[in-house]
Amino acid sequence: MSKPASRRIAWSNVTTVLGAALLIGAEVFGAAFAGGWAVANLLGLGDYGAWGLQGLLMLAGVAVMVQFVRSAAKVEPFTTRG
């Protein structure tokens, strides 16, 4: 019987992806917060409308960040054989 291949964490790839995710996440969530506030005030939605719009844009930001990390993990794999 063959021995299963061991996998090791590629810490340089993990830190690269997490660093990029932190930088891009700050931009995405900052834009979502500011954009929700600006659009809600432009449309006269009030405080609750602004919070709701910011919440929707934050959820969209979470979806963007999840997709980014998944795509980045394909390019920079988190584990290696060895």
HUCORGI-V880763 format. One line per field, one symbol per residue. ss: DSSP state (h for helix, s for strand, l for the rest). phi: phi as a letter, one per 20 degrees, with the letter a starting at -180 (. if undefined). A space follows every 50 residues. Layout:
ss=???
phi=???
This chain:
ss=llllllssslhhhhhhhhhhhhhhhhhhhhhhhhhhhhhhhhhllhhhhh hhhhhhhhhhhhhhhhhhhhhhhhhlllsssl
phi=.eeffeccfeffffffffffffffffffffffffffffffffemenffff fffffffffffffffffffffffffdffcceq
